[in-house]
Amino acid sequence: MAEALASNIHVPGFLLGERKPPRTRPDYITMGSEDEAIEYVRAFGAGWAKTPGAVAWLRDTSPQMPKPKRGGGVH
């Protein structure tokens, strides 16, 4: 988990449904960014959802992180 979070801290929030991806895809992707997390969840989120216990494991092992402050942008 520590290694995964070091790569992209934004992924768990999207996988756990705490954050909603924007309706449109990002124009570009920066490694470790929210854009990368959105694309990861688009590509692999269904696999997480279909794997028994995967999301529960993520919820149990993910550290509680403060939710990022978001302006009037895409939710």
N, C-alpha and C positions, 0 to 999 in steps of 0.2 A: 504494500500500500504506500509506504513512504517513497519508493521509487516512482510509482505511478503519479503520486501527487507532486513530486518534484518535476515531473515532465509536464503536467498540466493540472493545476489545482481546480480548474473550472468544471471538469468532467463530472464529478459526483453530484453536484447540484443539478445538472441537467438530467443525469440518469435517475436520480431520486425524485424528480418532478418538483424540486424546490424552485427551479428556474425554468422558464419556458423559452424554447428557442424562437428566434424571429421567424416570421412566415416566409421570408425570402432568404436565400443562401447568401453568405458573405461574398463580396467581390474578390477577396483574397484571403489567404490563410497565413497567419504568423505562428510559428511553433511556440507552444506554451500559452497561446492566447485563447480568449473566449471563442474566437472564430474556429480555431482548431477543435475545441471541445464540441462545438455545434456540429461540425462535420463528423467527428468521431461518433457522436450519438446518432446522427442520421444513418451512418454506415453500420454501427454495431449495437444500437439500442434495442432492436428487436431480439437479438441474441441474448442480451442481458435479461430482457423481460420473459423470454421463453425458457431460460435455464432455471429450474427449481432452486430456490434459495439464494440465487445470485444477488438480487436486489436487497434482500434482507441482510445478507453478509455485508454488502457495501454499506448499508445503513448502520450496521453494528460496528464496523471497523473504521469508517470514515470519521476523522475528527470533526467536531462541530466547528464550522467556520462561519465567521460573520458573513451575512449576505452582502454582496457588493452594492454600493449605492448606485442607483441608476437614475439618469436624468429623464428627460421627456422622449428618449429615443425608442427604439424598437423593443418590445417586450416579448 
